[in-house]
Amino acid sequence: LSPEKHLTCTGNHDTSEVAPIFRFMGRADIEAIMPLMQGLAEDVALKRMDAGDLCVCGMVNGMPVHIRWIHIGPCFIRGLGYNHKIQTNHAYSYGTYTLPSFRRRGIYKASLGYAACALFRNGIQQFSAIVMAGNDVVLHTLPSLGWERSKCIFHRRILGVHYTAAAQSRGRTCRHVYIGAPRDIYLI
């Protein structure tokens, strides 16, 4: 997955505008993506890249307007206290953001398609995302693209302790309690 690969969006955008171009970004592109990092420090983006996480960026007229991070393999999601136990040939999308003035133009959907095509071409078997319950736009978009809900994750943090339950679509529920993050897994 080289940073030079790109794809033109054919999504639901206004035809009077230039279609976004998507490409994988590298360390040399760090300054360009920082406005999309929603207040995170530059060293966070660099650590993600150094750990092998992929950064897909959508650009309009050379200006970054959309970002999507992708991790391959298992990881621990700190904000949910959730150990995302996936195989090493599975990818997880996180940290997606589109500038408000570019929303509702099909950029999210096109970015997802671009990333999925590149990942599947390079041997990834499964691509997943965790979507918060109130994110109705994404919750309605993903099924229209063929994505299926595989589990519901319920999370509470009380006095610094994470209580997480993951209910599988087929009825099985796993419960986890974390005071701190595990040490032997990638942290997001």
C-alpha positions in Angstrom: 0.0 0.0 0.0 2.2 2.8 -1.2 1.4 6.5 -0.6 1.4 7.1 -4.4 -1.8 5.1 -5.1 -4.9 7.2 -5.5 -8.4 7.0 -6.8 -10.9 9.6 -7.9 -14.3 9.7 -6.1 -17.4 9.1 -8.1 -19.6 9.5 -5.0 -22.6 11.7 -4.4 -21.0 15.1 -4.8 -22.0 18.3 -6.5 -20.9 18.1 -10.2 -19.7 21.7 -10.2 -17.0 20.8 -7.7 -13.7 18.9 -8.3 -14.0 15.3 -7.2 -11.8 14.3 -4.3 -8.7 12.3 -4.9 -7.8 9.6 -2.3 -4.3 8.4 -1.4 -2.4 6.8 1.4 -0.3 9.4 3.3 3.2 8.9 4.7 5.5 10.7 7.1 6.3 13.3 4.5 2.6 14.3 4.4 2.3 14.9 8.2 1.9 18.7 7.9 -0.9 18.3 5.4 -3.0 16.0 7.5 -2.6 17.8 10.9 -5.7 20.1 10.3 -7.8 16.9 10.2 -6.4 15.4 13.4 -9.0 17.1 15.6 -6.5 18.5 18.1 -4.3 15.5 18.4 -0.6 16.2 18.5 1.7 15.5 15.5 3.6 12.9 17.5 0.3 10.8 17.7 0.1 10.7 13.9 3.8 9.8 13.6 3.5 7.0 16.2 0.5 5.6 14.3 2.5 5.6 11.1 5.6 4.1 12.8 3.4 1.3 14.1 2.2 0.5 10.6 -1.2 2.2 10.7 -2.4 3.4 7.3 -3.7 6.9 6.7 -6.1 7.5 3.8 -6.6 11.1 2.9 -9.2 12.7 0.6 -8.1 15.9 -1.1 -10.0 18.5 -3.1 -7.8 20.9 -5.2 -4.8 19.6 -3.2 -6.4 20.5 0.2 -6.9 17.6 2.6 -10.7 17.4 3.5 -11.0 13.8 4.8 -8.9 11.4 6.9 -9.3 7.7 7.8 -6.9 5.7 9.9 -6.6 1.9 9.5 -5.0 -0.6 11.8 -4.2 -4.2 10.7 -4.4 -6.9 13.3 -5.6 -6.9 17.0 -5.7 -3.7 19.0 -7.0 -2.3 22.3 -9.3 0.7 21.9 -8.7 2.8 25.0 -11.8 4.9 24.8 -14.0 1.8 24.9 -11.9 -0.3 27.1 -12.3 -2.9 24.3 -9.8 -5.5 23.2 -10.6 -5.8 19.5 -9.5 -9.4 18.9 -9.1 -9.7 15.2 -6.8 -11.8 13.0 -3.6 -10.4 11.6 -5.2 -10.3 8.1 -8.1 -8.2 9.3 -8.2 -4.4 9.3 -10.0 -1.9 11.6 -11.0 1.6 10.5 -10.8 4.4 13.1 -10.3 8.1 13.5 -12.4 9.1 10.4 -13.1 12.8 10.0 -14.4 15.0 7.2 -14.2 18.8 7.3 -17.8 20.0 8.0 -18.0 22.0 4.7 -17.3 18.8 2.7 -19.8 16.5 4.4 -22.9 15.0 2.7 -21.0 14.7 -0.6 -20.2 11.0 -0.6 -16.6 11.5 0.5 -17.0 9.1 3.5 -18.5 6.4 1.3 -15.9 6.8 -1.4 -13.0 6.8 1.1 -14.3 3.6 2.6 -14.6 2.0 -0.9 -11.1 3.2 -1.8 -9.6 1.8 1.5 -11.5 -1.5 1.2 -10.4 -2.1 -2.4 -6.8 -1.4 -1.6 -6.9 -3.6 1.5 -8.6 -6.6 -0.1 -6.2 -6.4 -3.1 -3.3 -6.7 -0.6 -4.6 -9.8 1.2 -6.9 -8.4 4.0 -9.8 -10.8 4.6 -12.0 -8.6 6.7 -12.5 -4.9 7.3 -14.3 -3.6 10.4 -15.3 -0.3 12.1 -16.8 0.5 15.4 -19.7 3.1 15.1 -21.1 4.9 18.0 -24.9 4.5 18.6 -25.7 8.1 17.9 -23.9 8.3 14.5 -27.0 7.7 12.4 -25.5 8.8 9.1 -22.8 6.1 9.3 -25.2 3.5 10.8 -27.4 3.9 7.7 -24.5 4.2 5.2 -22.6 1.0 6.1 -25.5 -1.5 5.5 -26.2 0.2 2.1 -22.5 -0.7 1.2 -23.0 -4.4 2.2 -21.5 -4.1 5.7 -23.1 -6.2 8.5 -23.4 -5.6 12.2 -21.4 -8.3 14.0 -21.7 -7.2 17.6 -22.9 -4.4 19.9 -20.4 -3.0 22.4 -21.7 -1.5 25.7 -19.2 0.5 27.7 -19.2 2.3 31.0 -16.3 3.9 32.9 -16.9 4.2 36.7 -14.1 5.6 38.9 -11.5 4.9 36.3 -12.5 1.3 35.7 -13.7 0.3 32.3 -16.7 -2.1 32.1 -17.3 -3.4 28.6 -19.7 -6.0 27.3 -19.7 -7.1 23.6 -22.9 -8.9 22.4 -22.4 -11.0 19.3 -25.1 -10.8 16.6 -25.6 -14.6 17.3 -26.5 -14.0 21.0 -23.2 -14.7 22.8 -22.0 -11.9 25.2 -18.5 -11.4 26.5 -17.8 -9.1 29.5 -14.5 -7.4 30.3 -13.3 -5.2 33.1 -10.1 -3.1 32.6 -8.4 -0.8 35.1 -5.5 -0.2 32.7 -4.8 -1.1 29.1 -3.2 -4.5 28.3 0.6 -4.3 27.7 1.0 -6.8 24.9 -1.3 -5.3 22.3 -1.3 -2.2 20.1 -3.3 0.7 21.7 -5.6 3.1 19.9 
